[in-house]
Amino acid sequence: MALGDNMTYKINTKQELESFIPKAWKEINHFIDSMVKDLPVPLYSSVDIRESATKFAPVDNNIYPAGFNNVCMLDLLVCAEKFKKEIKKIDPEIKNIGIIPESHTKNLYYLDHLYTLKNTLEKAGYNVTIFTVDEAVFQESNKVDLKSQSGWDLTIHKAVVKDGCFIANNQSMCFVILNHDQSSPLNIDWETIKAPVIPTPKIGWFQRQKISHFTYYSKVANEFCEKFSINPDLLQAKFKMVDNVDFASKDGLTELAAQIDSLITELPKESSVFVKASQGTYGMGISVVKSGEEIINMNRKNRNKMDIGKNKIKFTKVLVQEGVETVIKYDNHPAEVTIYLINAESVGGFMRANPLRSTQSNLNAKGMVYQKYCISEIRENCDHKAKEAIYSIIGRLSTIAAGYEIRDVL
């Protein structure tokens, strides 16, 4: 995962990294631009990042992000410009855009996000329709009117597929943005759809693996660190992977416990390890432990939480990841950072804090709250934005890794 403990780097500490990144901002981003070239990176994505006393590390990557409502207004204006730029590259004549959402319309905070995404695309100059082919969303009507947590009104229209096109609200959708993570695939023959659908539905959680993402991230981060002589341990969490695990029957738990104990020997004393279902999403399928014995002795209730995820996905592959103890605080509560990106360019972000959790815990859980902050004003030599600059770079590197994942399925 790292390039090697015996190598000598110009940048060996977190403090040196924080000093270097703002000073070399343009050179760094030019290099990352060259890494992005020719890769099918997702139109949009989000990356969760932890910062400890000694390192920064991405801990999750979402190709179908669901938190645009947490991005600051200034950055949303940048998002509108970036969306327009990227969509015009695909088809400069596009006027009508469709968004396919998740089917959990009772999640009012998700509806806040959906409204914000729609509004941002409208500011980019497009006519936007939210639609789905999921019959379960509708009752007797061809549309459902909803109100979000913040009181925004929005409508989801029923769509049909005709001659390879989605028809919704009496319009043909020329361009479709997928905001459905495909943990339970929609009943659509995507090969027959003529309109561009991005990000590709082929990278949904019905087959995507966190293990693949972090394997690619390690490759990308190592290449980046080699270019700038940075100790790669400063930008990533150590990890191992375990296959053929069944939390219900306890098959494979002995091997999982052994891998946990093996990783812990590589970490500082009192470190925790995150045990993550490789197909887990929405913060599901995660346990935080300090020894393999905790997995062996896990009770049935907790094993059930690790066994089945969103839309009844059965978890059998597990990512064992270094627990990066956060030093970030919001209102004196432990927090982590999420960066939003469009075409692998950082455009916004926010902090996720959780007063019910500790600095070593999974913060994407009950009790979490959000704090917006703007990252669109980062410039060369902007030392007071050093943290945001590093978060932005890690977000970009993680999205390049996602581009490799997408390339594998196309």
SULSUL-V230904 format. One record per residue. N is the residue number from 1. BURIAL is + if it has 9 or more other ideal C-beta (glycine too) atoms within 8 Angstrom, else -. Layout:
n->(N/N)
burial->(BURIAL/BURIAL)
This chain:
n->(1/2/3/4/5/6/7/8/9/10/11/12/13/14/15/16/17/18/19/20/21/22/23/24/25/26/27/28/29/30/31/32/33/34/35/36/37/38/39/40/41/42/43/44/45/46/47/48/49/50/51/52/53/54/55/56/57/58/59/60/61/62/63/64/65/66/67/68/69/70/71/72/73/74/75/76/77/78/79/80/81/82/83/84/85/86/87/88/89/90/91/92/93/94/95/96/97/98/99/100/101/102/103/104/105/106/107/108/109/110/111/112/113/114/115/116/117/118/119/120/121/122/123/124/125/126/127/128/129/130/131/132/133/134/135/136/137/138/139/140/141/142/143/144/145/146/147/148/149/150/151/152/153/154/155/156/157/158/159/160/161/162/163/164/165/166/167/168/169/170/171/172/173/174/175/176/177/178/179/180/181/182/183/184/185/186/187/188/189/190/191/192/193/194/195/196/197/198/199/200/201/202/203/204/205/206/207/208/209/210/211/212/213/214/215/216/217/218/219/220/221/222/223/224/225/226/227/228/229/230/231/232/233/234/235/236/237/238/239/240/241/242/243/244/245/246/247/248/249/250/251/252/253/254/255/256/257/258/259/260/261/262/263/264/265/266/267/268/269/270/271/272/273/274/275/276/277/278/279/280/281/282/283/284/285/286/287/288/289/290/291/292/293/294/295/296/297/298/299/300/301/302/303/304/305/306/307/308/309/310/311/312/313/314/315/316/317/318/319/320/321/322/323/324/325/326/327/328/329/330/331/332/333/334/335/336/337/338/339/340/341/342/343/344/345/346/347/348/349/350/351/352/353/354/355/356/357/358/359/360/361/362/363/364/365/366/367/368/369/370/371/372/373/374/375/376/377/378/379/380/381/382/383/384/385/386/387/388/389/390/391/392/393/394/395/396/397/398/399/400/401/402/403/404/405/406/407/408/409/410)
burial->(-/+/-/-/-/-/-/-/+/-/+/-/-/+/-/+/+/+/+/+/+/+/-/+/+/-/-/+/+/-/+/+/-/-/+/+/-/-/+/-/+/+/+/+/+/+/+/+/+/+/+/+/-/-/+/+/+/+/+/-/+/+/+/+/+/+/+/+/+/+/+/+/-/+/+/+/+/+/+/+/+/+/+/+/-/+/+/+/-/+/+/-/-/+/-/+/+/+/+/+/+/+/+/-/+/-/-/+/+/+/+/+/+/+/+/+/+/+/-/+/+/+/+/+/-/+/-/+/+/+/+/+/+/-/-/-/+/+/-/-/-/-/+/+/-/+/+/+/-/-/-/+/-/+/+/+/+/+/+/-/+/-/-/-/+/+/+/+/-/-/+/-/+/+/+/+/+/+/+/+/+/+/+/+/-/+/-/+/-/-/-/-/+/-/+/-/+/+/+/+/+/+/+/+/+/+/-/+/+/+/+/+/+/+/-/+/+/+/+/+/+/+/+/+/+/-/-/+/-/+/+/+/-/+/+/+/+/+/+/+/+/+/-/-/+/+/+/-/-/-/-/+/+/-/+/+/+/+/+/+/+/+/+/+/-/-/+/-/-/-/+/+/+/+/+/+/+/+/+/+/+/-/-/+/+/+/+/+/+/-/+/+/-/+/+/+/-/+/-/-/-/+/+/+/+/+/+/-/+/+/-/-/+/-/+/-/+/+/+/+/+/+/+/+/+/+/-/+/+/+/-/-/+/+/+/+/+/+/+/+/+/+/+/+/-/+/+/+/+/+/+/+/+/+/-/-/+/-/-/-/+/+/+/+/+/-/-/+/+/+/+/-/+/+/+/+/-/+/-/-/-/+/-/-/+/+/-/+/+/+/+/+/+/+/+/+/+/+/+/+/+/+/+/+/+/+/+/-/+/-)
